[in-house]
Amino acid sequence: MKNFIGNSSHICDWPALLERVKTRPGIHRDNSDNDGYNKVIYNEKNTLRREQRQGLEYDYLRDPEHELNQAYGDKNNINFNTYDPASGDYNEKDYGVKIAKWLDCKYILSWISEVSVGTTVPAHVDDEEVYHALERTKLPVEKLVRYHIHLSPPSYGAVFIVEDAVYHMANQGDVFQWPSADSIHLGLNGSSELKLTYHFMGYKENE
């Protein structure tokens, strides 16, 4: 089920950010990453601990037989970039601060994902980002709030799926809240343009 918050174009200049991101290198991933496996566990304090940092991001409890990596290991259709404010000014932390104020929550981290034309990002959980958020806040995962913002203008064939909600042809700047910070999701780009999505994690101070 979709939880539409509103359009944030009056808060942030998304077209300007989109143009800046297109001119900068990100963290690239493709099928060559699939020989490893991201394994993350919930410990007794309900926080995440990383045991391995390679391969597709996916909670091993949801894919114990490594079926995802096996299915995509010999394909050539995975191709995406990630832009992290910690490695430069790719997605401008002030955007996250502005969005946090508008959403009435505290900012933890944000990043941008980019899916190339004709490729996919298979179903996964952003375990590494959740791990960092929990390490910074010392909060249980249930206290985190997660949103995504459509950075690219609508383009037919660019699809984003979070749990059972399918996003297609959303307006640039549209904001949606996720069921949980570690919701399973995937991206498909059957359009003729790059598909970029702005991701935001925070927490509600009084909840």
N, C-alpha and C positions, 0 to 999 in steps of 0.2 A: 504494500500500500504506500502510495506517495504522500509525503508530508511537505507540501509546498509552503514555504515561508513568505516568499515575495520576490520581487525583482530588486536587485541591489545596484542598478546602474546609476542611481542618484547618490550612492555612497562612494563608489569606486569607478575610476575610468578604466573599464575592462578593455576597450579597444587599444588604449595606449599600452597597457601591460602586455596584451597579446603581441603587439608589434615588437616590444622589447625582448620578449621570450624567444621569438622567432630568430633573433640575431645572435643568440648565445647558446653555447653547447650545454647539454645536460648530462645526466648519468644514463648511459645507453644500456639497454638489455635486449637480447634476442634469444633465439633457440640455443645458442652456444652456452647459455647459463643453465640449461636443464640437466646437466650431468650431476648436479648437486641437489640438495634438498633443504629447504628452510624448516627447521624443527624448533618449535617453541612450545613450552609447557606452562600450565598454570600451577604455581606452587601453593603451599598451604596458606599464604597470605593473599591469595587471589591476585597476584601480580604475575607478569610474564617474565620468563627467563630464557634468553636465547642460548641454545646449545650448538647451533650451526648457522653460518651466514653464507649461504650460497644457494643457487637454484631459484625456482619459482617460489614466491611467498605463499605459503599455505599452511594452516594449522594442521599438524600431523594427526591430531585426533579426528579430523574430518576426512583425511585421505591417508589412512594407515598403510595402504599397499602402494603408495606412490603412483597411483593410476594417472594423475594429471601429468606428471613429468614423463611417464612412459608414453602417454598418448601424443604428446607434443614434441618428444625428443628428436624425432627425425623429420619434422616439418620445418618449413621456412616461412611461416606466416606469423611469427611473433616478432614484433619490432616496436619498441616504445622507449621514450625518454622520460626522465623524472627531473624536475628542477626544484632544488632545495635551497631555502634562504641561508642555510648554514654554509653553503659552498659558494656564496656570492649574492648578488642582488637580483637574482632571476625573478623571484615573485614578490620582492619588496615587502618586508615585514610590516610596513605601515598599512598595507592593504589588510593584513590579518587583524591588526589592532582596530582599524576602522570597522571591519565586519563584526568583530567581537563586541564593540560598543553598540552597534545596531542590533545585534542578537541578544544583548544583555547577558553576556557571559564573559568569562576570563579566557584570554588567548593562551594556547599552549604551543601549537605549531601549525604550519601550513606548507603546502607544496603544490606543484603543478604536474599533472601527468599528460603526456602527449602520445597519441596512437597514430602511427603512420598510415597513409592511404593503403587500403587493401590488406591490412593486417589486423591482428587481434591481440588482446591481453586476456588469457584464459582466466577462468574463475579462480579467485584467490582472496586471501585476507591480508590486510596491511599490518601484519604482525609486528614488523620492525618499527613502524610509526607508532603503533599502540604501545609497544614496549618503551619507546622513548618518552611518550606522554606519561605513562605510569611512573617511570623513573623520575621524571621531573616533578611530578605532583605528589607522589606517594598515595594516590587515590586508588580505590578499586575500579576496575574497568567499567562497572555499571554507572559510575559517576561522570564518565566522560561523555561529551556530546560531539557529534560528528555531522558535518554538512558538506555538500559539494555545490559548486557554482559552475554553471556552464560558461566557460571562458570564450569558446568559439561561437560564432553566430550559427544559427541552425543550418544544417546541411543534410540533405536527404541521404540516408544510409549510415550516418554516424550515430551509433547506438551505445547507450550505457545502461547496464542492468545492476541493480542493487537488491539483493534477496529476490523477491518476486515482482519488483517494480521496474518497468521498462521506460527509459527516457529517450525520446526521439523528437527532434525538431523543437527542443526547448529554446526559449529566447536567451540571448546573451545576457548574463547577469542574473538569471533565475537561480534561486537558492532552495535547496531541498535538504531536510533533516533526515538522517539515517536512523534505522531502528536501533543500532548500536554501533560503537566505534569499530568493532571488529566484524561488521557484516560482510558476508561473502559478496563479491561483485566481479564484473567483467566488462571489457570494452571491445567493441567491434567498429571498424571503420570501413564501410563500403561506399564512402562518399569520395569526392574528388579533392577534398581539403583535409588538412591536418585536424585532428580532433583533440582539443585541449580542455582539461577540466581542472578547476581550482579546488583543492581539498583543504578543509579546516577542521581542527580539533580543539576543543576547549572544555570548560566545565562551568556549571552553574553554581555560584558561590553559596546560595541559600537553599540548595536542594540536596 
